[in-house]
Amino acid sequence: MKELYLLRHAKASRASGGMEDCHRPLSRRGRRQVAAMAQALQRLGALDGEIHVSTSTRTRQTLLGLDEQLPASSLAGRTRYTQALQTFDWKQLRKWLMALPSDCDSVILIGHNPALTGLARWLCRQAPADLPTGGLLSLSLPVEGWQDLRKHRADRVARLTPSETSHALFRKQAPRAPDLDRARTDKRVLGLLIHQYRMVRALEPGVVAGFDPEFLHQYRVNLRRSRAIVESVGAIIRVPGLGKVLKRLKHRARATSDLRDLDVFLETLGQEPPSLSEQTLKTVHDWLEHQGRERHAALCHAMAQPCYARDMAKWQRFLSNKGLRRALREVTPEEVEAVLTERVLRHDADLAALTDDSPDASLHELRKTVKRIRYLAELDPERHRTFLAGLKQRQSLLGEFQDLCTRQTWIRAFSASMPDTGPPGGVEKECLDWLDSLEARKAKLHRAVIALDPLQEAPPLS
């Protein structure tokens, strides 16, 4: 079995003056693409074997950029620059590839398009026809030697692009939010729902790639915002099919919960423990990463199933249904305001009922109510600008409490996973101390929540 990685050079500047094409350097965007792909290439093992690079300036700088991002890998010292790879003809690449020695099992080739995609499509019928700058195609080839390559014989092909490894790069080409500041209520609601659907679909490749946790976060946010808006519409007016769509949105959002919690925990782990030993911290980190990999694999499996595609198609049809548009035209700002007021009153009643002995679940429900209030108020952000600003601190406080509870759950699960070694001590004792420190922080936040003013005493809704 041979592994072949085809990496297109990162984005290059345009030729200026009498500059030849082969001398074009990387642009600023190209350097960002290299930085975004470096860790992904390393995790995929694409840089473990032989490294062959075209002699053009942009391919050289792509390799040197990777070397700068991964200093421990010594890429520059292992790289071979080859004039034959400076070609746009895939047949020339095939000829070069088939001349490689048989004892070379893994190769990455940094070169040019359309030669790279042409070679990939000769090797695999399913290979994509396009490859953006900085993008990678990886293929598994069931051959003993490179000279044995045959048309459409690859077992597997996968594509990875910089905008799938970096949410910052994705954001520059993401669907743009519509300008709805002065739109009628029905136009605003429908515009927001359509935009959130488009964002969910656009974020999917980054979620599946799994290199930047921000993709999952934004994917989850857009699912939950859509759910909240649909729930709000359902509280105002009857819409055919709304219940089924709401059920699917809840299911898809719920499937991301554990993985998102793990991502947040891992991001803050270095600052979290009160006094964990270096060995225990590493053990906890490795265990959390393993849990994250398992849940990411489960999420990717679920997203690859036909039922996921059907759910997305039904969601899209619901948004384009004339019945939804007719129903939304009957929604008035006054009706939205009435539902918002009712939710604020419910929040204030729940807040007033809190005591020092209230269970954690009471604060979790309060947090959910605040989020539903916010999403509803955001249907008319100009009208509720001051009110929304006042919600931020409240939501942040409740969100921090929720995060601490979630971390306690994971710490208990980690502790339970450790082998029973006799009397309490070592890792178990450290985890118990950790849980106690989190409980003390929760108690402080609990008191802060109880001390909050009712929302009805906040700035007026309109």
Secondary structure, 3 states (H helix, E strand, C coil): CEEEEEEECCCECCCCCCCCHHHCCECHHHHHHHHHHHHHHHHHCCCCCEEEEECCHHHHHHHHHHHHHCHHHCHHHHEEEEHHHCCCCHHHHHHHHCCCCCCCCEEEEEECCCHHHHHHHHHCCCCCCCCCCCCEEEEEECCCCHHHCCCCCCCEEEEECHHHHCHHHHHCCCCCCCCCCCCCHHHHHHHHHHHHHHHHHHHHHHHHHCCCHHHHHHHHHHHHHHHHHHHHHHHHCCCCCHHHHHHHHHHHHHCCHHHHHHHHHHHHHHHCCCCCCHHHHHHHHHHHHHHHHHHHHHHHHHHCCHHHHHHHHHHHHHHHCHHHHHHHHCCCHHHHHHHHHHHHHHHHHHHHHCCCCCCHHHHHHHHHHHHHHHHHHCCCCCCCHHHHHHHHHHHHHHHHHHHHHHHHHHHHHHHHHCCCCCCCCCHHHHHHHHHHHHHHHHHHHHHHHHCCCCHHHCCCCC
